[in-house]
Amino acid sequence: MINKTIVIERMLKLMIKEAKNKNRLGRGLKESIKIISRNKAGFCILANHAKWKKYRTTILYLSKIHKIPLIVIWSRKLLGRLTGLLRRRKTIKKKYKILSCSTCVILVKK
């Protein structure tokens, strides 16, 4: 039996990767608010453990007003890994560090 969360994670990974290659991915609060308020968003992905409660409520409210589908993921680190937010390190052990991301938006129109 295949775990449903693994399947959903793989589908999201493919969709985010394709959007990133076509420059149709917005990461972070500022970019997400701009894209959602201009009605250019296809759907929004929000991490459940965002830093502040205001952050979550803002994205939830905007996506509800503009009728944009919202997907909630349980971890910011997982969303950061899916969107490809990395910081290069100079140490030998690990070449990069995965940064956390609280929200991302995939654009439909440019």
C-alpha positions as CSV (number, residue, x, y, z in Angstrom):
1,M,0.0,0.0,0.0
2,I,1.4,3.4,-1.0
3,N,1.3,6.1,1.6
4,K,-0.9,9.0,0.4
5,T,1.4,11.7,1.8
6,I,4.3,10.4,-0.2
7,V,2.2,10.5,-3.4
8,I,1.0,14.1,-2.7
9,E,4.6,15.2,-1.9
10,R,5.8,13.7,-5.2
11,M,3.1,15.4,-7.2
12,L,3.8,18.7,-5.5
13,K,7.5,18.3,-6.1
14,L,6.9,17.8,-9.9
15,M,4.5,20.7,-10.1
16,I,6.8,23.1,-8.2
17,K,9.8,21.9,-10.3
18,E,8.0,22.6,-13.6
19,A,6.8,26.0,-12.3
20,K,10.3,26.9,-11.2
21,N,11.8,26.0,-14.6
22,K,9.2,28.2,-16.3
23,N,9.7,31.1,-13.8
24,R,6.2,30.8,-12.5
25,L,7.0,30.2,-8.8
26,G,6.6,32.9,-6.1
27,R,8.2,32.2,-2.7
28,G,7.8,34.1,0.5
29,L,5.1,36.4,1.9
30,K,5.8,39.5,-0.2
31,E,5.8,37.7,-3.5
32,S,2.8,35.6,-2.5
33,I,0.7,38.6,-1.5
34,K,1.5,40.4,-4.8
35,I,0.6,37.4,-6.9
36,I,-2.6,36.6,-5.1
37,S,-3.8,40.2,-5.0
38,R,-3.3,40.5,-8.8
39,N,-5.3,37.3,-9.4
40,K,-2.4,35.6,-11.2
41,A,-2.1,32.6,-8.8
42,G,-3.1,29.1,-9.8
43,F,-2.9,27.8,-6.3
44,C,-1.1,28.5,-3.0
45,I,0.9,26.2,-0.8
46,L,1.2,27.2,2.9
47,A,3.2,25.6,5.7
48,N,1.2,24.9,8.8
49,H,4.0,25.8,11.1
50,A,4.5,29.4,9.8
51,K,6.5,31.7,12.1
52,W,3.6,34.0,13.0
53,K,-0.1,33.5,13.3
54,K,-0.7,36.8,11.3
55,Y,1.3,35.3,8.5
56,R,-1.0,32.3,8.2
57,T,-4.2,34.3,8.6
58,T,-3.1,36.8,5.9
59,I,-2.5,34.1,3.3
60,L,-5.7,32.2,4.3
61,Y,-7.8,35.3,4.1
62,L,-6.4,36.4,0.7
63,S,-6.8,33.0,-0.9
64,K,-10.4,32.8,0.4
65,I,-11.3,36.3,-1.0
66,H,-9.7,35.6,-4.4
67,K,-11.0,32.0,-4.5
68,I,-7.5,30.5,-4.9
69,P,-7.1,26.8,-3.9
70,L,-4.9,26.4,-0.9
71,I,-2.7,23.4,0.0
72,V,-1.5,23.2,3.6
73,I,1.8,21.3,4.3
74,W,2.9,20.4,7.8
75,S,6.5,21.6,7.6
76,R,8.4,24.7,6.5
77,K,11.6,22.7,5.9
78,L,9.7,20.4,3.6
79,L,8.3,23.3,1.6
80,G,11.8,24.8,1.5
81,R,13.2,21.6,0.1
82,L,10.4,21.3,-2.5
83,T,10.9,24.9,-3.7
84,G,14.7,24.6,-3.8
85,L,15.7,27.2,-1.3
86,L,19.3,26.4,-0.5
87,R,22.3,28.2,1.0
88,R,25.7,27.2,-0.1
89,R,28.2,26.3,2.6
90,K,32.0,26.4,2.6
91,T,32.4,23.5,4.9
92,I,33.4,20.1,3.5
93,K,30.8,17.9,5.3
94,K,27.6,19.4,3.9
95,K,27.7,21.5,0.7
96,Y,24.3,23.2,1.3
97,K,21.7,24.0,3.9
98,I,18.0,23.7,3.3
99,L,16.2,27.0,4.2
100,S,12.7,27.0,5.4
101,C,9.8,28.5,3.3
102,S,6.4,29.3,4.8
103,T,4.5,29.9,1.5
104,C,4.8,29.7,-2.2
105,V,2.4,30.4,-5.1
106,I,2.3,29.0,-8.6
107,L,1.4,31.5,-11.3
108,V,-1.2,30.8,-14.0
109,K,-0.8,34.0,-15.9
110,K,2.2,36.2,-16.3
